[in-house]
Structures are given as structure tokens and as C-alpha cells.
Amino acid sequence: MLKNNFNKILLNIIVVIFIFAFDRLSKLYI
């Protein structure tokens, strides 16, 4: 149960990092 919850948190962190990185890149190129 704890491991599954940890995986969800890790996935959320990865998604947030991807969105932040994509936002930075789009601002850089525009």
C-alpha cells in the first residue's frame, strides 16, 4: 500500500517536472 502510494507521488513529481521544463523551453524559443 505504501509502495503504491509512493509510486503515485513519484509519478506526480515527474509530471510536474516535465510540465515545468516544457514551459521553460517554450518561453525560450518564442
Secondary structure, 3 states (H helix, E strand, C coil): CHHHHHHHHHHHHHHHHHHHHHHHHHHHHC
